[in-house]
Amino acid sequence: MAKTALITGASSGLGAEYAGQLAARGADVVLVGRDADALESVARGVRAASGGAAEVLVADLLDAGERQAVVDRLTDPERPIEILVNNAGFGLPLDFERNDIEDEVRHLAVHVEVPMRLMHAALGPMLARGSGRILNVASIAAFIPRSTYGASKLWLVSFSRWADASYAPRGVTVTAVCPGYTHTNFHERLGLAPGQEGIADWMWLNPADVVTPSLRDAARGKAVSVPTVRYRALAALASIAPDRLASKLGRRGR
């Protein structure tokens, strides 16, 4: 029987890439997002490429009622989820003092509360079976002072490290995935056209550059996955740089 992976933020970018790669490895997929048409498009592509099952679950994860439908799917004993990919997210301008505080609250919820709730839901059945895999998509920003985005991603990395140490001995691994600048529609949703981010071309990654090594790292039981040597070096340098310098560097891009 094929394993089933549930992926949030699956309508494009990293989420769609996770769906395609996991399906190519033999998994059935459950695609979660707000845009039904975009999810159906990804599902059709997955079915055509792999022949596997692709289920669409339309839900706004910031709506308690709609999020409950995802929790129910994660805990359905008749249709177990073996892999959870917490990928949903969005960005805000870096000037915290100018941002609407309610936008900031929603931003915090989608990056911290939502993955925490979905992890909690998934862990019960996974631990009962003695097997499971959770990937939390964080960011290289977790290692760099970068307004509330970096702070929320740092929480996700820290929690993932603790969870992996706690649950891997019981068969459930947890991996925080920390991509750098990646060609998705993340920046477009911030109102930035290609080339407006102020980031050198050599720093950009494609979705496959993130997903392929993260799945390999997760299979190896690594708690943190940082794609490419250049981003691992950046994370190491940022950890020893003075806060003001690291924060200044973190203001590049959006």
Backbone bond lengths (Angstrom), bond angles and torsions (degrees), N, CA, C in turn:
res aa  C-N    CA-C-N  psi(-1)  N-CA   C-N-CA  omega(-1)  CA-C   N-CA-C  phi
1 M - - - 1.468 - - 1.524 108.97 -
2 A 1.328 116.10 133.32 1.459 120.47 -179.52 1.526 110.40 -68.21
3 K 1.326 115.75 145.10 1.453 120.06 172.48 1.517 109.16 -73.53
4 T 1.328 116.08 158.75 1.464 120.92 179.67 1.512 109.36 -120.71
5 A 1.335 115.44 132.63 1.460 122.56 179.04 1.514 109.15 -114.75
6 L 1.325 116.54 133.32 1.461 121.80 174.03 1.521 108.29 -105.69
7 I 1.332 116.21 128.30 1.461 122.19 -173.63 1.522 108.77 -126.40
8 T 1.328 117.32 122.89 1.462 120.44 174.93 1.525 109.37 -91.13
9 G 1.332 115.13 157.85 1.463 119.06 -176.13 1.512 111.05 60.38
10 A 1.348 116.60 41.06 1.466 121.83 -168.91 1.519 114.23 -92.03
11 S 1.331 117.95 3.98 1.462 119.07 -172.82 1.523 113.27 -80.97
12 S 1.334 118.40 -12.59 1.461 120.69 -178.56 1.521 109.36 -167.03
13 G 1.323 115.84 178.45 1.451 122.07 171.11 1.515 114.47 56.27
14 L 1.342 115.84 -134.67 1.461 120.94 -177.67 1.520 111.87 -62.04
15 G 1.330 117.10 -37.79 1.456 119.70 -179.49 1.514 112.19 -61.82
16 A 1.328 116.85 -44.90 1.466 120.51 177.86 1.520 110.71 -65.13
17 E 1.334 117.14 -37.33 1.471 120.51 178.65 1.532 110.36 -66.09
18 Y 1.334 117.55 -42.07 1.463 119.68 175.43 1.526 110.72 -59.35
19 A 1.317 116.62 -43.11 1.463 119.95 179.98 1.523 110.84 -59.60
20 G 1.335 116.18 -47.27 1.452 119.84 -178.75 1.519 112.85 -64.47
21 Q 1.332 116.72 -44.40 1.464 119.23 -177.29 1.525 112.33 -71.07
22 L 1.322 117.73 -39.32 1.463 119.94 178.22 1.526 110.91 -67.10
23 A 1.330 116.77 -39.01 1.462 119.84 177.15 1.522 110.76 -64.54
24 A 1.334 116.85 -38.56 1.463 120.17 177.92 1.517 112.21 -64.57
25 R 1.343 116.33 -24.18 1.465 121.33 177.37 1.522 112.12 -88.49
26 G 1.342 116.64 4.94 1.457 120.53 174.81 1.512 116.25 101.94
27 A 1.330 117.34 3.52 1.464 119.80 -179.20 1.525 110.99 -86.65
28 D 1.330 115.83 144.86 1.453 120.45 163.15 1.529 107.00 -79.29
29 V 1.329 117.39 154.92 1.458 119.31 -175.47 1.521 110.87 -130.34
30 V 1.340 113.84 146.36 1.463 122.27 171.48 1.523 105.97 -114.84
31 L 1.318 116.43 118.71 1.460 122.24 -173.85 1.521 109.53 -101.71
32 V 1.338 116.40 120.46 1.460 121.79 -176.38 1.521 109.56 -114.21
33 G 1.323 116.30 133.15 1.457 121.62 176.99 1.511 109.99 -178.27
34 R 1.329 115.96 -178.79 1.468 120.22 -176.92 1.518 112.88 -94.27
35 D 1.334 118.11 -22.75 1.464 122.41 -172.58 1.526 109.27 -99.02
36 A 1.329 116.20 102.27 1.462 120.73 -175.68 1.525 111.63 -61.27
37 D 1.324 117.63 -42.67 1.465 120.44 -177.87 1.519 111.04 -64.13
38 A 1.343 116.29 -43.17 1.465 119.85 -179.79 1.522 110.82 -65.93
39 L 1.329 117.14 -39.92 1.462 120.23 177.84 1.522 111.56 -64.20
40 E 1.318 116.95 -41.55 1.464 120.28 178.86 1.525 110.80 -63.41
41 S 1.335 116.16 -36.59 1.463 119.83 178.23 1.528 110.84 -63.76
42 V 1.326 116.19 -44.76 1.468 120.02 177.34 1.527 109.96 -63.27
43 A 1.323 116.83 -42.92 1.464 120.76 -178.96 1.525 111.10 -61.04
44 R 1.326 117.36 -42.52 1.469 120.08 178.89 1.523 110.54 -61.96
45 G 1.318 116.32 -41.63 1.454 119.78 179.08 1.517 112.26 -63.95
46 V 1.331 116.22 -40.40 1.464 120.79 179.20 1.530 110.25 -64.70
47 R 1.320 115.88 -46.03 1.471 118.98 -179.15 1.520 111.47 -62.27
48 A 1.326 115.70 -42.29 1.461 119.74 -178.34 1.523 111.68 -66.54
49 A 1.323 116.73 -38.25 1.465 120.67 -175.41 1.515 113.05 -79.15
50 S 1.338 116.56 -36.43 1.464 119.16 -171.96 1.515 114.35 -113.50
51 G 1.323 116.51 -22.41 1.459 119.69 -175.06 1.505 113.35 78.78
52 G 1.339 117.17 1.77 1.453 120.99 -179.53 1.513 112.47 -86.32
53 A 1.315 115.11 176.04 1.460 120.97 179.70 1.523 110.02 -83.26
54 A 1.322 115.62 139.92 1.459 121.96 176.56 1.520 107.85 -134.94
55 E 1.312 115.33 109.65 1.467 122.96 -177.65 1.522 109.05 -97.72
56 V 1.304 117.81 137.98 1.463 123.03 178.90 1.523 109.31 -105.15
57 L 1.320 115.79 129.20 1.467 121.90 178.27 1.523 107.47 -128.94
58 V 1.323 116.21 101.90 1.462 121.78 -178.03 1.520 109.04 -81.82
59 A 1.328 116.65 121.56 1.468 120.18 -178.31 1.515 109.83 -159.33
60 D 1.332 115.20 137.40 1.461 122.49 168.12 1.520 106.24 -89.71
61 L 1.318 117.11 111.50 1.459 120.93 -173.16 1.519 113.62 -69.95
62 L 1.333 117.61 -10.12 1.455 120.94 175.58 1.530 112.14 -90.91
63 D 1.314 116.40 -4.34 1.456 121.95 175.49 1.526 107.63 -97.98
64 A 1.328 116.69 120.43 1.460 120.63 -173.21 1.532 112.25 -58.41
65 G 1.309 116.61 -41.46 1.456 120.12 -178.60 1.523 111.84 -66.93
66 E 1.324 116.43 -44.79 1.462 120.18 -179.79 1.524 111.06 -69.90
67 R 1.321 116.43 -36.40 1.469 119.52 176.99 1.524 110.82 -63.83
68 Q 1.322 117.26 -33.60 1.465 120.38 -179.91 1.522 111.08 -60.81
69 A 1.328 116.72 -32.27 1.462 119.62 177.78 1.530 110.81 -63.03
70 V 1.320 116.98 -34.44 1.460 121.15 177.43 1.528 109.93 -71.93
71 V 1.337 116.27 -42.64 1.467 120.58 175.96 1.539 110.20 -58.19
72 D 1.331 115.94 -44.24 1.464 119.90 179.77 1.531 111.15 -61.62
73 R 1.324 115.67 -38.50 1.485 118.71 179.23 1.525 110.45 -67.51
74 L 1.336 117.23 -37.74 1.465 121.17 179.56 1.525 112.44 -67.29
75 T 1.309 116.60 -27.72 1.469 120.65 -175.42 1.526 113.33 -105.70
76 D 1.325 117.27 7.69 1.467 120.85 -179.33 1.531 109.49 -69.16
77 P 1.332 118.49 113.23 1.469 120.00 -176.31 1.522 113.56 -68.38
78 E 1.324 116.76 -21.24 1.464 120.22 -178.80 1.522 112.21 -84.23
79 R 1.326 117.05 -18.14 1.475 121.09 -178.32 1.533 108.64 -135.06
80 P 1.311 117.67 74.10 1.461 120.81 -172.51 1.528 113.71 -64.82
81 I 1.315 114.57 144.90 1.465 123.00 174.10 1.526 107.56 -103.36
82 E 1.316 116.78 119.21 1.463 121.18 -179.20 1.520 112.81 -95.54
83 I 1.338 116.98 -21.91 1.469 121.18 -178.12 1.528 108.11 -133.37
84 L 1.328 116.40 128.66 1.465 122.16 174.83 1.523 108.17 -117.39
85 V 1.326 116.05 127.25 1.462 121.43 174.78 1.522 108.12 -115.88
86 N 1.322 116.66 107.16 1.465 122.42 176.70 1.529 107.98 -86.08
87 N 1.318 115.88 99.33 1.458 120.38 -173.98 1.521 113.76 -120.20
88 A 1.326 118.73 -15.75 1.470 121.21 -175.14 1.525 110.98 -60.92
89 G 1.323 115.96 140.82 1.461 119.57 177.90 1.518 111.90 178.99
90 F 1.310 115.52 169.95 1.466 121.26 175.02 1.518 107.83 -154.97
91 G 1.329 115.49 166.05 1.454 120.42 -178.32 1.516 112.58 -114.60
92 L 1.326 115.21 163.22 1.465 122.75 175.77 1.528 108.43 -130.26
93 P 1.323 117.47 160.76 1.463 119.00 171.23 1.528 110.82 -55.92
94 L 1.322 116.63 152.52 1.462 120.78 -174.51 1.522 113.69 -76.58
95 D 1.316 118.30 -14.78 1.465 121.17 -177.40 1.526 109.85 -81.17
96 F 1.314 115.66 85.57 1.462 121.64 -175.69 1.522 112.16 -52.71
97 E 1.337 117.40 -41.45 1.466 120.14 -174.53 1.523 112.41 -65.91
98 R 1.335 117.57 -20.46 1.463 121.39 -179.30 1.525 112.95 -96.09
99 N 1.301 116.48 -14.73 1.460 119.71 -177.29 1.528 111.28 -76.81
100 D 1.317 115.39 148.66 1.459 120.51 173.92 1.526 108.43 -65.82
101 I 1.306 117.25 130.35 1.460 119.89 -174.31 1.530 111.82 -65.11
102 E 1.322 117.91 -30.79 1.464 119.42 177.98 1.525 110.84 -68.91
103 D 1.341 116.70 -33.56 1.467 119.12 173.36 1.525 109.99 -63.81
104 E 1.316 116.64 -39.95 1.461 120.41 179.08 1.537 111.25 -65.03
105 V 1.318 116.38 -38.61 1.468 119.89 178.66 1.528 110.21 -64.39
106 R 1.338 116.81 -43.16 1.471 119.94 177.93 1.525 110.38 -64.49
107 H 1.325 116.33 -39.04 1.457 122.11 178.65 1.536 110.03 -60.77
108 L 1.333 116.63 -45.55 1.458 120.71 178.15 1.525 110.57 -63.31
109 A 1.311 116.86 -41.70 1.467 120.52 -177.99 1.525 111.74 -63.36
110 V 1.322 117.52 -43.92 1.465 119.15 -175.70 1.521 111.87 -71.21
111 H 1.343 117.40 -27.10 1.463 120.23 -178.06 1.521 113.46 -94.99
112 V 1.333 117.94 -18.38 1.463 120.49 -177.56 1.534 111.39 -122.05
113 E 1.327 116.96 -59.76 1.463 119.51 -175.38 1.521 112.16 -63.51
114 V 1.328 116.96 -44.89 1.467 119.51 -175.95 1.531 111.89 -63.72
115 P 1.348 119.57 -53.03 1.468 116.97 178.56 1.520 113.09 -62.46
116 M 1.332 117.66 -32.70 1.453 120.04 177.25 1.524 110.51 -62.68
117 R 1.333 116.68 -46.86 1.465 120.60 -179.97 1.534 111.38 -63.27
118 L 1.324 117.02 -43.75 1.458 119.72 -177.59 1.529 111.03 -70.12
119 M 1.331 117.13 -37.10 1.457 119.56 174.25 1.527 110.82 -60.96
120 H 1.313 116.10 -44.69 1.469 120.45 -179.44 1.522 110.18 -59.83
121 A 1.328 116.50 -42.19 1.462 120.33 179.35 1.525 111.25 -65.64
122 A 1.324 116.94 -42.00 1.461 120.75 -175.87 1.521 112.15 -72.88
123 L 1.319 117.04 -32.79 1.456 120.37 -172.61 1.532 113.54 -64.16
124 G 1.323 116.72 -38.08 1.465 119.25 -178.26 1.527 112.31 -54.95
125 P 1.336 118.15 -58.96 1.471 119.55 179.21 1.527 112.81 -63.98
126 M 1.341 117.73 -37.48 1.458 119.74 -179.52 1.528 111.23 -62.86
127 L 1.323 116.33 -46.26 1.464 119.94 -179.15 1.525 110.94 -66.85
128 A 1.321 116.23 -35.31 1.467 119.16 177.89 1.527 110.83 -63.82
129 R 1.333 117.14 -35.79 1.468 121.14 177.66 1.521 112.03 -80.95
130 G 1.332 116.25 -21.92 1.453 120.03 -176.58 1.510 113.73 80.57
131 S 1.352 116.96 21.22 1.458 120.03 178.51 1.519 110.13 -159.25
132 G 1.316 115.84 149.29 1.458 121.19 177.60 1.516 110.16 163.26
133 R 1.316 114.67 163.77 1.458 120.02 -178.31 1.528 108.33 -143.61
134 I 1.325 116.54 130.86 1.460 122.04 178.80 1.521 108.21 -124.44
135 L 1.323 116.07 130.20 1.461 122.01 174.23 1.520 108.18 -118.44
136 N 1.320 116.41 124.60 1.457 122.49 178.02 1.523 108.36 -109.05
137 V 1.318 116.64 115.92 1.462 119.84 -178.55 1.526 108.62 -79.65
138 A 1.323 115.05 108.39 1.460 122.39 177.95 1.528 107.82 -101.45
139 S 1.321 118.49 -128.30 1.456 121.18 -177.42 1.519 109.41 -172.10
140 I 1.321 116.33 155.09 1.463 120.61 170.92 1.531 109.86 -60.34
141 A 1.340 116.80 -21.02 1.462 121.38 177.64 1.523 111.93 -62.55
142 A 1.333 117.70 -17.27 1.461 120.41 177.27 1.525 111.65 -61.93
143 F 1.328 117.03 -24.40 1.458 121.62 -176.69 1.526 112.81 -99.03
144 I 1.353 116.38 -0.07 1.460 121.71 -174.89 1.527 108.41 -129.37
145 P 1.335 120.03 129.63 1.473 119.79 174.80 1.528 110.52 -57.02
146 R 1.314 117.00 114.53 1.468 120.63 -172.08 1.528 109.95 -150.12
147 S 1.320 115.78 67.25 1.459 123.17 177.13 1.536 110.33 52.13
148 T 1.323 116.95 -153.04 1.457 119.57 -175.17 1.522 112.20 -76.53
149 Y 1.336 118.09 -19.43 1.464 119.97 177.46 1.527 109.95 -65.35
150 G 1.335 116.60 -51.38 1.453 119.83 178.41 1.516 112.27 -61.14
151 A 1.330 116.20 -38.48 1.467 120.11 -179.27 1.526 111.17 -64.34
152 S 1.321 117.12 -42.52 1.463 119.72 -179.62 1.527 110.98 -68.14
153 K 1.316 116.71 -37.13 1.454 119.73 179.52 1.535 111.25 -71.59
154 L 1.323 117.12 -32.73 1.463 120.21 174.91 1.524 110.12 -63.06
155 W 1.327 116.92 -40.74 1.465 120.53 175.94 1.527 109.84 -57.93
156 L 1.327 116.27 -44.75 1.453 120.39 -176.56 1.524 111.25 -65.49
157 V 1.335 117.17 -39.03 1.461 120.69 177.70 1.530 110.32 -65.76
158 S 1.333 116.34 -47.75 1.458 119.91 -178.62 1.527 111.38 -61.76
159 F 1.315 116.84 -44.53 1.459 120.31 -179.46 1.523 111.02 -66.00
160 S 1.323 117.03 -39.04 1.465 120.71 178.94 1.518 111.09 -63.88
161 R 1.333 117.05 -40.71 1.465 120.43 178.46 1.529 110.60 -62.05
162 W 1.335 115.75 -44.69 1.464 119.25 178.20 1.521 110.44 -63.70
163 A 1.329 116.59 -45.72 1.461 120.15 -176.53 1.524 110.99 -63.43
164 D 1.329 116.96 -39.76 1.464 118.78 179.32 1.525 110.87 -64.58
165 A 1.340 116.58 -44.10 1.464 119.37 178.84 1.520 111.06 -61.97
166 S 1.325 117.12 -34.04 1.461 121.42 -176.66 1.520 112.97 -80.22
167 Y 1.341 117.42 -38.59 1.456 120.16 -169.48 1.520 114.61 -106.87
168 A 1.326 118.60 -18.29 1.463 119.14 178.28 1.533 112.31 -57.99
169 P 1.344 119.06 -39.73 1.468 118.01 176.63 1.528 113.77 -61.97
170 R 1.330 116.02 -16.62 1.464 120.38 179.20 1.529 111.43 -103.37
171 G 1.331 116.66 10.58 1.456 121.12 172.50 1.508 116.69 100.25
172 V 1.332 118.40 -1.02 1.467 121.18 -177.58 1.528 108.84 -117.16
173 T 1.326 116.62 115.63 1.452 120.84 179.02 1.523 110.57 -95.69
174 V 1.331 115.82 149.89 1.462 122.46 178.79 1.525 107.71 -130.91
175 T 1.325 116.59 128.00 1.463 122.13 -177.10 1.516 110.26 -128.18
176 A 1.332 116.85 126.01 1.464 121.66 172.06 1.522 108.07 -89.08
177 V 1.319 116.65 124.88 1.458 122.69 -179.25 1.524 108.21 -100.56
178 C 1.332 116.99 126.35 1.463 121.14 -171.38 1.523 111.48 -121.32
179 P 1.330 117.81 75.46 1.461 119.84 179.68 1.524 111.69 -71.65
180 G 1.324 114.93 156.24 1.454 120.84 168.57 1.513 108.95 -90.84
181 Y 1.331 116.67 -151.53 1.463 120.84 179.29 1.525 109.24 -65.24
182 T 1.334 115.49 122.16 1.459 121.13 -173.38 1.521 109.48 -128.33
183 H 1.323 115.73 139.64 1.464 120.85 -179.55 1.529 110.18 -73.03
184 T 1.337 115.38 92.74 1.460 122.75 173.01 1.531 106.25 -136.35
185 N 1.342 117.35 -170.42 1.468 119.19 176.62 1.525 112.32 -91.37
186 F 1.347 117.09 12.02 1.462 121.50 179.45 1.523 110.96 -56.09
187 H 1.338 116.51 -47.36 1.463 120.35 -177.38 1.528 111.96 -73.78
188 E 1.324 115.79 -31.47 1.460 118.64 176.57 1.526 111.11 -61.58
189 R 1.331 116.94 -37.55 1.466 120.02 179.72 1.524 111.77 -68.02
190 L 1.353 116.63 -17.09 1.461 120.32 173.35 1.524 111.83 -87.85
191 G 1.348 116.83 2.43 1.449 120.58 178.84 1.512 114.12 84.90
192 L 1.335 117.92 18.90 1.454 121.77 -178.18 1.521 110.18 -106.72
193 A 1.323 115.56 128.96 1.454 120.83 174.77 1.524 109.39 -82.39
194 P 1.346 118.46 158.72 1.461 120.15 177.58 1.528 110.91 -53.12
195 G 1.321 115.87 135.32 1.454 120.76 -179.98 1.507 114.35 93.13
196 Q 1.340 118.34 -9.45 1.458 121.52 -178.86 1.532 113.19 -91.13
197 E 1.321 117.42 -4.44 1.459 119.47 -173.54 1.519 112.95 -79.07
198 G 1.340 117.44 -16.59 1.458 120.31 -178.76 1.513 113.68 74.42
199 I 1.333 117.53 26.11 1.454 123.07 -178.02 1.523 109.48 -113.12
200 A 1.337 116.38 134.36 1.459 121.26 -179.72 1.529 110.62 -62.53
201 D 1.327 115.93 147.37 1.469 120.86 -177.40 1.522 112.36 -56.94
202 W 1.338 117.50 -35.62 1.466 119.89 -174.71 1.526 112.90 -68.65
203 M 1.336 116.97 -14.88 1.461 119.77 -179.55 1.527 113.22 -87.06
204 W 1.326 117.13 -10.23 1.461 119.84 -175.34 1.525 111.72 -82.82
205 L 1.324 115.80 142.20 1.451 123.47 176.98 1.528 109.70 -116.87
206 N 1.317 115.70 156.56 1.454 121.09 169.14 1.527 108.83 -95.44
207 P 1.343 118.31 157.01 1.468 119.48 -178.16 1.522 113.98 -51.70
208 A 1.333 117.67 -39.42 1.463 119.91 -179.67 1.524 111.83 -64.07
209 D 1.345 117.21 -29.83 1.466 120.92 178.62 1.520 111.76 -64.64
210 V 1.331 116.67 -22.59 1.466 122.49 179.90 1.526 110.74 -94.98
211 V 1.325 116.03 -47.93 1.461 120.76 -171.85 1.522 112.26 -69.63
212 T 1.321 117.34 -44.52 1.469 119.92 -176.93 1.530 112.18 -58.54
213 P 1.352 119.30 -53.15 1.465 117.75 179.13 1.527 113.47 -67.94
214 S 1.332 117.51 -28.81 1.470 118.50 -179.62 1.518 111.07 -68.82
215 L 1.327 117.81 -38.31 1.459 120.12 177.00 1.523 110.62 -67.81
216 R 1.327 116.42 -36.52 1.461 119.71 176.15 1.527 110.92 -65.53
217 D 1.336 116.07 -44.08 1.467 119.73 179.48 1.525 111.40 -64.58
218 A 1.323 116.11 -40.38 1.466 119.43 178.74 1.525 110.67 -63.02
219 A 1.332 116.51 -41.13 1.463 120.22 178.78 1.524 111.33 -63.56
220 R 1.324 116.16 -28.66 1.465 121.01 179.27 1.528 112.31 -87.30
221 G 1.329 116.33 -2.87 1.455 119.91 177.62 1.512 114.80 81.91
222 K 1.343 118.11 22.09 1.460 120.48 179.08 1.524 110.40 -78.08
223 A 1.312 117.08 136.74 1.461 121.24 -177.92 1.520 112.37 -79.26
224 V 1.332 117.61 -26.17 1.466 121.67 -179.29 1.522 108.37 -133.58
225 S 1.321 116.34 131.10 1.458 122.47 178.25 1.524 109.63 -120.79
226 V 1.338 116.24 115.15 1.463 121.72 176.28 1.526 107.22 -115.62
227 P 1.330 118.45 114.14 1.462 119.74 -175.29 1.522 112.19 -74.72
228 T 1.299 115.82 141.49 1.460 127.64 174.81 1.524 113.02 73.13
229 V 1.316 114.30 147.78 1.457 121.92 179.76 1.525 110.46 -62.51
230 R 1.325 116.85 -38.30 1.470 118.75 -175.98 1.520 112.09 -65.25
231 Y 1.324 117.44 -36.56 1.460 118.36 178.94 1.523 112.06 -78.56
232 R 1.320 117.56 -29.86 1.466 118.67 173.80 1.530 110.39 -66.15
233 A 1.339 116.25 -37.58 1.464 119.86 176.80 1.527 110.65 -66.19
234 L 1.337 117.02 -40.98 1.457 120.76 179.03 1.519 111.39 -62.45
235 A 1.323 116.60 -41.49 1.460 120.30 178.95 1.519 110.84 -63.35
236 A 1.331 116.44 -40.50 1.467 119.99 179.50 1.519 111.25 -66.19
237 L 1.334 116.91 -42.76 1.464 120.50 179.70 1.528 111.02 -65.87
238 A 1.319 116.47 -40.66 1.464 120.18 -178.67 1.522 111.47 -63.43
239 S 1.336 116.83 -30.34 1.459 119.94 -177.14 1.523 112.69 -70.30
240 I 1.345 117.32 -20.30 1.464 120.41 -179.25 1.527 112.62 -110.99
241 A 1.329 117.66 -6.35 1.465 120.99 -179.55 1.526 110.16 -75.85
242 P 1.340 118.07 147.41 1.467 120.59 174.31 1.527 110.36 -58.09
243 D 1.336 116.40 147.92 1.466 120.36 -175.47 1.526 112.62 -56.36
244 R 1.337 117.49 -41.36 1.461 118.92 -177.05 1.520 111.42 -66.00
245 L 1.340 116.83 -37.71 1.457 119.80 178.24 1.523 110.28 -70.13
246 A 1.333 116.91 -45.13 1.462 120.01 -179.90 1.527 110.63 -62.85
247 S 1.324 117.20 -38.99 1.466 121.12 178.87 1.517 111.24 -65.46
248 K 1.338 116.01 -38.42 1.464 120.54 178.30 1.520 110.41 -63.65
249 L 1.336 115.96 -44.29 1.451 119.73 177.51 1.534 111.25 -63.24
250 G 1.341 115.35 -35.61 1.456 120.40 -179.37 1.514 114.47 -68.21
251 R 1.323 116.99 -15.27 1.464 119.37 179.61 1.522 112.72 -80.35
252 R 1.338 116.47 -9.24 1.468 118.67 175.90 1.521 108.67 -71.06
253 G 1.324 115.53 139.71 1.455 119.79 -178.41 1.527 111.03 74.91
254 R 1.343 115.65 -172.18 1.453 121.33 -177.83 1.512 109.70 -130.71
